Amino acid sequence: MKFEIIALVTLIAVGDADRAWAYCSEPTAPSCVNGYGKFDDQYDFDNCKRNVENFKSEIESFVDCKRREINEANDEAEQAAEEARSKAIEAQDVARKTTNEVESLSSNYSQAVNDFNTRAGN
């Protein structure tokens, strides 16, 4: 659950929040459940019962949709993390290569100074 929250926060941070909630439509409870008193007749009861059953189905669909969004967000976060790891490795390789080049040049300079001093008789 913690990773799911991080993934959603990551989507918001990178400006992809619209997509994270674009597909799922949250259902609302049928208005017939808010009435006062008993149902007027069997037809009203049966109709409201069907609406409540449909509402349950809509909630299940909504939950499934949100789970898909979470999975998608987790996959995208994992992909972004993998890309970041790859870039970090590339940057470390560049730093290592640059360090080696600097050390080589420093060594070449030291050798040139020694050769100069030897030639100068020092």
N, C-alpha and C positions, 0 to 999 in steps of 0.2 A: 504494500500500500504506500509506503514511504517513497519508493521509486516512482510510482504512478503520479504522486503529487509533484515530485521533482520534474517529471517529464512534462506535466501540464504547465508548471511554472516556466519551464524552459521554452515551451511553445509560446507562451505569452511574451516572454522576454525577447524572443527573436521575431515577434510580430506575426506569428502564424496562428494567433488565437481565434481568428474568425473561422478558420478551417476546423479547428478543434471542436467547435460547437455547431458547425453549419449543417450537419446531417441529421441530428436528432431533434425531434420536436416533442417537448414535454406535454403529456396529456393532462387534461383537466377533468376533475370529477364531474359526472353528469349532474345537471341542475336539479333533477327530480329527487335527489337524496336530501336536499335542503328544505323540502317542504315541511309544513307543520301538520301534525295530526296524521291520521291514517290515510291510506290511499282511498280515492273516491270509489274505485271499483277494481275488479280483477284485471281489466285491461290496463289500467294505470299501473297496477302492481307488476304485471308481467312485462310491460314496456320498460319500466324503471329497472327491473331485474336484468333484462337484456342489456340495458345501457351500462349497468354496473359490471356485468360480465365482459362487455366490450372494453370498458375502462381497464379492467384487470389485464386483458389481452394487450391493450395499448401500453400499459405500464411495463409488461414483460418485454414488449418490443423496444420500448424506450431504454430499459436496462440493458438489453442485448446491444443496442446501438451504442450506448455509452461504453460498454465493455470493448466493443470494436474500436471506438475512438481511443480508449486508454491503451489498447494493444498497439494501435497505429502510432500513438504518441511515444510509447515505450520503444517501438522499433526505430522510429526516427531519432529518438534520443540516443539509442545505442549506436546507430549509424553515425551520428554526429560525434559521439565519443570516440568511435573507431577512427574517424577522419582526423580528429584532434590528436589521437595517439600517433597516427601515421605522420602527421605534420611535425609533431614533437620529435619523433625519431629522425625525420629529415633534417630538422634544425640541429639536433645533436650531431648528426653526421657532418653538416656544414661547419659547425663549431669545432669539431675534432679535426677536420681537414684544414681549417684555417689556423688552428693552433699548431698543427704539424708544419704548415708552411712558415709560420712566424718563427717557430723553433729552428727550422732548417735555415732560414735567412739569418737568424741570430748566430747560428753555428758558422755559417759561411762568412759572416762579418768577423767573428772571432778568429777564424782561420786566416782571413785576409790580413787582419791586424798582426797576427803572429808571423805570417809570411813577410809582411812589410818590415817588422822589427828584425827578423832574421836577416833579411837582405840589407837592412840599414846597419847591421852589426850590433844591435842592441841585445 
